[in-house]
Amino acid sequence: MIFASGPVSAESLRDAIARRHGIVPPVIGVLTQVDLLSPADVSEPPYDDPEKQANIALALANLGVDSTFFSVVPNNSLGKSAVRSLRSN
């Protein structure tokens, strides 16, 4: 058995199992309680709210998961400026 005294990353867990058993297992993470993320009034799936989707993606990214989210911007000069700024970074 592999024991840890505190939180371990998925990568270190996979490495420990690979060293001990000679295989690299898939690791599945579960993000729970996304209904509590802001905005809290959007608490039932599907989470069609752009802010809720962005906060879920951010929570996944903080766990080290490659995450992407999309948002709708207005089709005006402000929206076009925002898109140009995002693409330049």
trRosetta pair geometry for C-beta under 8 A, 3 or more apart (Angstrom, degrees):
i j d omega theta_ij theta_ji phi_ij phi_ji
2 13 7.4 133 116 -144 147 74
2 16 5.1 109 -139 136 146 132
2 17 6.7 -89 -21 -72 154 71
2 20 6.8 -147 -67 -6 111 158
4 7 7.5 -21 136 152 136 3
4 8 4.7 -105 -123 -33 162 123
4 13 8.0 -60 -44 -90 141 92
8 12 5.0 -115 -177 81 101 119
8 13 5.2 117 116 -56 124 92
9 12 4.7 91 56 9 86 98
9 13 6.9 -149 93 -4 45 87
9 64 6.9 54 -151 -7 109 164
10 13 5.7 -58 -150 39 32 113
10 14 6.2 33 154 -19 67 106
10 27 4.4 163 -158 109 108 155
10 29 6.5 -80 -73 -54 135 115
10 64 7.0 -160 26 80 112 136
11 14 5.8 -54 -147 36 29 110
11 15 6.3 30 154 -20 64 107
11 64 7.9 -100 -19 153 108 159
12 15 5.5 -51 -145 36 34 114
12 16 6.3 37 155 -21 65 104
13 16 5.8 -53 -148 34 30 110
13 17 6.5 25 155 -13 64 106
13 27 6.3 106 86 -102 123 142
14 17 5.9 -58 -149 40 31 108
14 18 6.1 33 154 -22 66 109
14 24 5.6 39 -179 -156 106 84
14 25 6.5 -147 -124 54 81 70
14 27 5.7 -99 -63 -30 105 126
15 18 5.6 -55 -144 37 30 113
15 19 6.4 31 157 -20 64 105
16 19 5.9 -53 -148 34 29 110
16 20 6.3 16 158 -9 63 112
17 20 5.9 -65 -144 45 30 104
17 21 5.6 -24 176 27 70 115
17 23 7.1 -48 138 77 99 72
17 24 7.3 118 90 -124 103 38
17 25 5.6 -39 118 12 154 110
18 21 7.0 -74 -119 58 17 75
18 22 6.9 41 -169 -129 54 10
18 23 6.4 -122 -113 83 63 26
18 24 4.7 9 -88 -83 117 73
29 63 6.2 166 152 155 160 143
29 65 6.9 -133 59 -64 137 124
31 34 6.0 58 128 -59 104 107
31 56 7.2 123 120 -158 149 84
31 59 5.9 115 -152 120 136 121
31 60 6.1 -75 -53 -81 153 80
31 63 7.0 -139 -84 -10 107 155
33 36 4.7 -7 166 13 97 118
33 37 7.8 124 126 -28 72 79
34 37 5.3 -28 -165 5 57 119
34 47 7.1 -81 131 -48 121 155
34 52 7.8 92 159 -180 99 96
34 56 5.2 31 -149 -106 129 104
34 59 7.1 -163 -110 50 90 157
35 40 7.8 65 152 -148 64 62
35 42 8.0 -143 -145 109 64 57
35 43 4.2 62 -168 -153 106 75
35 44 7.4 41 -120 -61 118 32
36 40 6.5 -2 -155 -118 42 94
36 43 7.9 45 -66 -120 37 99
37 40 7.6 -177 89 -83 25 62
37 52 6.4 120 96 -144 107 72
37 55 4.4 166 165 125 127 130
37 56 6.3 170 56 -67 164 66
37 59 6.5 -99 -92 -37 141 138
38 51 6.7 -65 123 145 84 114
38 52 7.5 -147 108 -95 41 62
38 55 5.6 166 61 -85 74 163
39 42 5.1 74 80 9 93 101
39 49 6.4 -89 40 150 110 158
39 51 5.6 59 -15 93 98 130
39 52 6.1 -76 35 -64 74 91
40 43 6.5 17 174 -67 55 105
42 47 6.0 93 147 -139 118 83
42 48 8.0 -134 -154 51 129 60
42 49 4.3 -80 -103 0 167 146
42 51 7.9 140 19 72 146 95
42 52 4.7 -101 92 -57 140 145
47 52 4.4 -124 -177 119 116 132
47 53 5.9 159 117 -67 107 72
47 56 6.7 114 90 -27 157 143
48 52 8.0 49 61 55 27 124
48 53 7.8 -13 -164 -43 16 117
49 52 4.0 72 76 10 107 111
49 53 6.6 -180 87 -11 54 84
50 53 5.6 -55 -145 38 32 112
50 54 6.2 33 156 -21 66 105
50 71 4.9 84 -163 -127 128 88
50 72 6.7 -118 -82 23 144 82
51 54 5.7 -53 -148 36 31 112
51 55 6.4 28 154 -17 64 107
52 55 5.8 -58 -149 38 30 108
52 56 6.4 32 152 -20 65 104
53 56 5.7 -52 -148 34 32 111
53 57 6.4 31 153 -17 65 106
53 69 5.3 152 138 -150 98 126
53 71 7.9 171 80 -83 120 78
54 57 5.7 -54 -149 38 32 111
54 58 6.2 34 151 -21 65 106
54 69 5.2 174 -100 106 57 158
54 71 6.7 12 -67 -69 118 118
55 58 5.4 -48 -143 36 34 115
55 59 6.4 39 154 -22 64 101
56 59 5.7 -52 -150 33 32 111
56 60 6.5 30 151 -16 64 104
56 69 7.7 128 69 -86 84 135
57 60 5.7 -55 -150 38 33 111
57 61 6.2 34 151 -21 66 106
57 67 4.3 158 -163 156 80 127
57 68 6.8 -89 -143 88 133 13
57 69 3.8 -116 -31 -37 161 122
58 61 5.5 -52 -145 36 32 112
58 62 6.4 36 154 -22 64 103
58 67 7.5 -150 -60 96 21 151
59 62 5.7 -52 -150 33 31 113
59 63 6.9 26 150 -14 61 105
60 63 5.7 -61 -156 38 36 109
60 65 4.2 -63 171 65 92 126
60 67 4.3 125 91 -76 117 139
61 64 7.6 73 -177 -58 34 10
61 65 6.4 -95 -82 65 32 70
61 66 7.8 33 -108 -136 75 18
61 67 4.4 -104 -60 33 86 125
73 78 7.7 -142 175 111 107 78
73 79 3.6 149 137 -143 103 96
73 80 8.0 174 115 -43 129 32
73 82 5.2 -160 -136 72 154 135
73 83 6.2 -157 49 -49 151 95
74 78 6.2 31 63 72 116 102
74 79 4.1 -152 70 -47 59 127
75 79 5.8 -62 -79 66 18 152
75 80 7.8 53 -155 -48 44 90
76 79 5.3 96 46 14 61 102
76 80 7.1 -123 102 -3 29 94
77 80 5.7 -57 -142 41 31 110
77 81 6.1 36 156 -23 65 107
78 81 5.7 -55 -149 35 28 113
78 82 6.5 31 152 -21 63 104
79 82 5.6 -53 -150 33 33 112
79 83 6.5 31 153 -17 65 104
80 83 5.7 -51 -148 36 34 111
80 84 6.4 36 153 -19 65 104
81 84 5.7 -53 -148 36 32 112
81 85 6.3 33 154 -20 64 106
82 85 5.7 -56 -149 36 30 112
82 86 6.4 27 155 -17 65 106
83 86 5.8 -55 -147 37 31 109
83 87 6.2 27 157 -17 65 109
84 87 5.9 -60 -146 39 28 108
84 88 6.3 27 157 -23 64 109
85 88 5.9 -59 -148 32 29 110
85 89 7.0 22 157 -18 62 106
86 89 6.2 -63 -157 31 33 106
